[in-house]
Structures are given as C-alpha cells and as structure tokens.
Amino acid sequence: MATHKSALKRQKQDEKRSRRNVHIRSTLKTLIKRVRLAVEAKDIDKARTALSEAIPAIDKAKSKGVIHRNTASRKVSRLTKRVNSLQSS
C-alpha cells in the first residue's frame, strides 16, 4: 500500500483511469459487435448505422490513448470492409 502523499494520489489516479478505460473498451466491443451482427444478418441499413456510430467511438478511444492508433485503424478498416462487402453482393 502506498504511504507517501504523492503515491496515494497516483494510486487514485490510476484506479480512476483504469475504470474509465474498462468502460470505453467495453463500449467499443458492444459497438463493434453491433456492426458484425448487422453484417451477418445482411441488413445493409443497420450495418451502415452501426458503423457510423462505431467509427467515432473508435477514434475517440484512440485520441484518449485507450487503444493504439494502429489498432484503431485496423478495426475501422476491417469493419468498413465488411459493410462494403454487403453492397457488392
């Protein structure tokens, strides 16, 4: 357990950030899952709507440092590719 005043503050900050990061990651998973389910159901409108909600959330998580920028880019790319595959078929 931390004993110095600065160490106690750092511990509180770490816990707060950790809770926030877990919440953001969980929300991202849900949004990504919605896109995947819409694609699997072959519902183009629902997939586009879900994608338009997921991309800003992924970008925000990237800007906050919750996920790495390459991870964010990869997720956006793969989701967009899946949604676009519905249009061509």
Protein Blocks (a to p, Z undefined) as FASTA:
>chain_A
ZZbfklmmmmmmmmmmmmmmmmmmmmmmmmmmmmmmmmmnopaklmmmmmmmmmmmmmmm
mmnomacfklmmmmmmmmmmmmmmmmmZZ
